[in-house]
Amino acid sequence: MFNTFFIIVWIILFFNYGFINDYLVLIFMIFINYFLSIFPDIDSTKSDMRNFFAITLSLIVLFYFVFNSFVESLTFFFFSFVILYLLFRFFPTKHRGITHNFWFSVSVSFIITIVYFFVFKFSFRVSLVYFLFLLSGYISHIILDKIS
């Protein structure tokens, strides 16, 4: 809910200064912002975000192997998925560790912004605004953790 306040402020700014050209991009950016607002809890073994991330990352790695012809059997694919999932899901981490760090949040937001910059061909000015928008989602989580 705290992050929703930031999103409303950003959307008002987007409309007032003409940064919104495509509503589909805006909806996707809001989705990514909400995703980043819960992303820091990936370091908690009890987190649903960690489970989602483990499944997603395992599938990405396996699809990379499949498309590059490293995996030839369905059995190997299945066992590889299970091993990767267990590795990502139960890798020992400290809660409120590196993912709750300001510089980590800047790095993650910057990487996503760079991808947006090249995929959507945004100008530098629009990319900077979207970077701040994404960073506000991540930072909202860190602020609430510091308060509690």
Backbone hydrogen bonds in HBPLUS format (Angstrom, degrees):
<---DONOR---> <-ACCEPTOR-->    atom                        ^
c    i                          cat <-CA-CA->   ^        H-A-AA   ^      H-
h    n   atom  resd res      DA  || num        DHA   H-A  angle D-A-AA Bond
n    s   type  num  typ     dist DA aas  dist angle  dist       angle   num
A0004-THR N   A0001-MET O   3.09 MM   3  5.11 127.8  2.38  95.2 109.0     1
A0005-PHE N   A0002-PHE O   3.27 MM   3  5.68 135.7  2.48 105.4 114.9     2
A0006-PHE N   A0003-ASN O   3.04 MM   3  5.20 114.1  2.49  99.8 114.7     3
A0007-ILE N   A0003-ASN O   3.00 MM   4  6.36 157.2  2.05 152.6 159.5     4
A0008-ILE N   A0004-THR O   2.97 MM   4  6.20 159.8  2.01 152.0 156.2     5
A0009-VAL N   A0005-PHE O   3.12 MM   4  6.40 163.2  2.14 150.3 154.5     6
A0010-TRP N   A0006-PHE O   2.89 MM   4  6.14 162.9  1.92 153.1 158.0     7
A0011-ILE N   A0007-ILE O   2.86 MM   4  6.07 162.1  1.89 153.7 158.4     8
A0012-ILE N   A0008-ILE O   3.05 MM   4  6.27 159.0  2.09 149.8 154.9     9
A0013-LEU N   A0009-VAL O   3.04 MM   4  6.34 158.0  2.09 148.4 154.5    10
A0014-PHE N   A0010-TRP O   2.75 MM   4  6.04 156.5  1.80 153.4 160.8    11
A0015-PHE N   A0011-ILE O   2.97 MM   4  6.21 159.4  2.01 151.1 155.0    12
A0016-ASN N   A0012-ILE O   2.92 MM   4  6.11 163.6  1.95 150.7 155.8    13
A0017-TYR N   A0013-LEU O   2.97 MM   4  6.01 154.0  2.04 152.9 157.7    14
A0019-PHE N   A0014-PHE O   2.98 MM   5  4.83 144.5  2.11 138.3 144.4    15
A0026-LEU N   A0022-ASP O   3.21 MM   4  6.57 155.4  2.27 144.8 151.8    16
A0027-ILE N   A0023-TYR O   2.93 MM   4  6.18 160.4  1.96 149.8 153.9    17
A0028-PHE N   A0024-LEU O   2.99 MM   4  6.19 159.3  2.03 146.4 152.3    18
A0029-MET N   A0025-VAL O   2.80 MM   4  6.02 152.7  1.87 149.0 157.1    19
A0030-ILE N   A0026-LEU O   2.88 MM   4  6.17 153.4  1.95 150.5 157.5    20
A0031-PHE N   A0027-ILE O   2.99 MM   4  6.25 157.0  2.05 146.3 152.6    21
A0032-ILE N   A0028-PHE O   2.94 MM   4  6.24 160.6  1.98 150.1 154.9    22
A0033-ASN N   A0029-MET O   2.82 MM   4  6.01 152.6  1.90 145.3 153.6    23
A0034-TYR N   A0030-ILE O   2.94 MM   4  6.22 162.2  1.97 153.1 156.5    24
A0035-PHE N   A0031-PHE O   2.90 MM   4  6.14 157.0  1.96 147.6 155.0    25
A0036-LEU N   A0032-ILE O   2.82 MM   4  6.06 157.7  1.87 150.7 156.0    26
A0037-SER N   A0033-ASN O   2.97 MM   4  6.23 133.6  2.19 139.3 152.4    27
A0037-SER N   A0034-TYR O   3.09 MM   3  4.97 127.0  2.39  91.3 105.7    28
A0038-ILE N   A0035-PHE O   3.22 MM   3  5.59 149.7  2.31 105.7 113.9    29
A0039-PHE N   A0035-PHE O   2.97 MM   4  6.02 122.2  2.31 139.2 155.7    30
A0041-ASP N   A0038-ILE O   3.30 MM   3  6.06 153.0  2.37 120.1 126.0    31
A0042-ILE N   A0039-PHE O   2.93 MM   3  5.67 148.1  2.03 133.5 134.5    32
A0044-SER N   A0041-ASP O   3.13 MM   3  5.50 168.7  2.14 114.5 116.9    33
A0047-SER N   A0044-SER O   3.12 MM   3  5.33 166.3  2.14 112.6 116.3    34
A0052-PHE N   A0048-ASP O   2.93 MM   4  6.22 165.1  1.95 154.4 158.0    35
A0053-PHE N   A0049-MET O   2.83 MM   4  5.99 162.4  1.86 150.1 155.5    36
A0054-ALA N   A0050-ARG O   2.82 MM   4  5.98 154.6  1.88 146.5 153.5    37
A0055-ILE N   A0051-ASN O   3.04 MM   4  6.28 162.5  2.07 152.7 156.4    38
A0056-THR N   A0052-PHE O   2.91 MM   4  6.08 170.8  1.92 154.3 157.4    39
A0057-LEU N   A0053-PHE O   2.82 MM   4  5.83 169.7  1.83 151.7 155.3    40
A0058-SER N   A0054-ALA O   3.01 MM   4  5.96 155.6  2.07 139.4 146.6    41
A0059-LEU N   A0055-ILE O   2.98 MM   4  6.18 159.3  2.02 150.3 155.8    42
A0060-ILE N   A0056-THR O   2.93 MM   4  6.18 157.2  1.99 150.8 157.4    43
A0061-VAL N   A0057-LEU O   3.01 MM   4  6.18 167.3  2.02 151.2 153.9    44
A0062-LEU N   A0058-SER O   2.97 MM   4  6.15 162.6  2.01 147.4 152.8    45
A0063-PHE N   A0059-LEU O   2.81 MM   4  5.94 161.4  1.85 150.9 156.2    46
A0064-TYR N   A0060-ILE O   3.00 MM   4  6.15 148.6  2.10 143.5 152.1    47
A0065-PHE N   A0061-VAL O   3.07 MM   4  6.41 154.6  2.13 145.2 151.6    48
A0066-VAL N   A0062-LEU O   2.82 MM   4  6.11 156.3  1.87 152.1 159.2    49
A0067-PHE N   A0063-PHE O   2.89 MM   4  5.99 170.0  1.90 149.4 152.0    50
A0068-ASN N   A0064-TYR O   3.09 MM   4  6.17 130.2  2.35 137.6 150.1    51
A0070-PHE N   A0065-PHE O   2.76 MM   5  4.95 167.9  1.78 156.4 153.5    52
A0069-SER N   A0066-VAL O   3.07 MM   3  5.05 159.2  2.11 110.1 111.0    53
A0077-PHE N   A0073-SER O   3.10 MM   4  6.35 154.9  2.16 142.4 149.7    54
A0078-PHE N   A0074-LEU O   2.93 MM   4  6.17 160.4  1.97 150.0 154.2    55
A0079-PHE N   A0075-THR O   2.96 MM   4  6.23 174.9  1.97 159.6 160.0    56
A0080-SER N   A0076-PHE O   2.87 MM   4  5.86 153.0  1.94 145.1 153.4    57
A0081-PHE N   A0077-PHE O   2.94 MM   4  6.11 154.7  2.00 146.2 153.0    58
A0082-VAL N   A0078-PHE O   3.03 MM   4  6.34 162.9  2.06 153.1 157.1    59
A0083-ILE N   A0079-PHE O   2.97 MM   4  6.13 164.9  1.99 148.2 152.4    60
A0084-LEU N   A0080-SER O   2.88 MM   4  6.01 169.2  1.89 152.9 156.3    61
A0085-TYR N   A0081-PHE O   2.81 MM   4  5.89 162.0  1.84 151.8 157.8    62
A0086-LEU N   A0082-VAL O   2.95 MM   4  6.10 169.0  1.96 151.0 153.8    63
A0087-LEU N   A0083-ILE O   2.93 MM   4  6.10 154.6  2.00 147.1 154.7    64
A0088-PHE N   A0084-LEU O   2.88 MM   4  6.10 170.1  1.89 157.3 159.0    65
A0089-ARG N   A0085-TYR O   2.75 MM   4  5.78 159.9  1.79 154.9 161.7    66
A0090-PHE N   A0086-LEU O   3.00 MM   4  5.77 162.5  2.03 140.3 144.8    67
A0100-HIS N   A0097-GLY O   3.08 MM   3  5.61 155.3  2.14 114.1 121.8    68
A0101-ASN N   A0098-ILE O   3.14 MM   3  5.24 143.2  2.28 118.0 115.4    69
A0105-SER N   A0101-ASN O   3.09 MM   4  6.42 155.5  2.16 150.4 157.0    70
A0106-VAL N   A0102-PHE O   2.98 MM   4  6.32 151.3  2.06 148.7 157.1    71
A0107-SER N   A0103-TRP O   2.94 MM   4  6.10 156.8  1.99 140.8 147.2    72
A0108-VAL N   A0104-PHE O   2.93 MM   4  6.16 168.2  1.94 156.5 158.4    73
A0109-SER N   A0105-SER O   3.04 MM   4  6.08 166.9  2.06 145.3 149.6    74
A0110-PHE N   A0106-VAL O   2.86 MM   4  5.93 151.5  1.94 145.1 153.7    75
A0111-ILE N   A0107-SER O   2.92 MM   4  6.15 161.0  1.96 153.0 157.4    76
A0112-ILE N   A0108-VAL O   3.10 MM   4  6.33 166.6  2.11 153.0 156.1    77
A0113-THR N   A0109-SER O   2.98 MM   4  6.12 153.3  2.05 142.1 150.1    78
A0114-ILE N   A0110-PHE O   2.88 MM   4  6.14 153.3  1.95 151.3 158.1    79
A0115-VAL N   A0111-ILE O   3.10 MM   4  6.40 156.7  2.16 148.0 153.7    80
A0116-TYR N   A0112-ILE O   2.99 MM   4  6.31 161.3  2.03 149.2 154.2    81
A0117-PHE N   A0113-THR O   2.79 MM   4  6.00 155.5  1.85 149.6 157.0    82
A0118-PHE N   A0114-ILE O   3.11 MM   4  6.39 155.3  2.17 149.6 153.8    83
A0119-VAL N   A0115-VAL O   2.88 MM   4  6.00 159.6  1.92 155.2 161.9    84
A0120-PHE N   A0116-TYR O   2.84 MM   4  5.54 161.8  1.87 146.3 152.3    85
A0121-LYS N   A0117-PHE O   3.12 MM   4  5.19 121.6  2.48 117.6 128.2    86
A0127-SER N   A0123-SER O   2.93 MM   4  6.08 160.4  1.97 150.5 156.8    87
A0128-LEU N   A0124-PHE O   2.90 MM   4  6.10 149.3  2.00 146.4 154.4    88
A0129-VAL N   A0125-ARG O   3.15 MM   4  6.44 155.1  2.21 144.7 150.7    89
A0130-TYR N   A0126-VAL O   2.92 MM   4  6.20 162.3  1.95 153.7 158.6    90
A0131-PHE N   A0127-SER O   2.82 MM   4  5.99 148.2  1.92 143.4 152.7    91
A0132-LEU N   A0128-LEU O   3.06 MM   4  6.34 158.8  2.10 146.6 151.0    92
A0133-PHE N   A0129-VAL O   2.93 MM   4  6.20 148.8  2.02 144.4 154.1    93
A0134-LEU N   A0130-TYR O   2.90 MM   4  6.14 161.3  1.93 152.5 155.8    94
A0135-LEU N   A0131-PHE O   2.85 MM   4  6.02 162.0  1.88 151.6 157.5    95
A0136-SER N   A0132-LEU O   2.94 MM   4  6.03 148.0  2.04 140.5 148.2    96
A0137-GLY N   A0134-LEU O   3.13 MM   3  5.33 126.7  2.43  99.9 112.9    97
A0138-TYR N   A0134-LEU O   3.29 MM   4  6.70 160.0  2.33 151.6 155.8    98
A0139-ILE N   A0135-LEU O   2.79 MM   4  5.93 171.3  1.80 159.9 162.9    99
A0140-SER N   A0136-SER O   2.96 MM   4  5.90 144.3  2.09 136.6 144.8   100
A0141-HIS N   A0138-TYR O   3.19 MM   3  5.66 132.1  2.44 107.6 118.1   101
A0142-ILE N   A0138-TYR O   3.44 MM   4  6.85 158.2  2.49 144.2 149.8   102
A0143-ILE N   A0139-ILE O   2.82 MM   4  6.05 160.6  1.86 161.0 165.8   103
A0144-LEU N   A0140-SER O   3.14 MM   4  6.29 164.3  2.17 142.6 146.5   104
A0145-ASP N   A0141-HIS O   2.98 MM   4  6.23 152.5  2.05 147.9 155.9   105
A0146-LYS N   A0142-ILE O   2.97 MM   4  6.21 149.3  2.07 145.5 153.4   106
A0147-ILE N   A0143-ILE O   3.03 MM   4  6.31 147.7  2.14 147.9 156.8   107
A0148-SER N   A0144-LEU O   3.04 MM   4  6.23 157.0  2.09 146.4 152.0   108
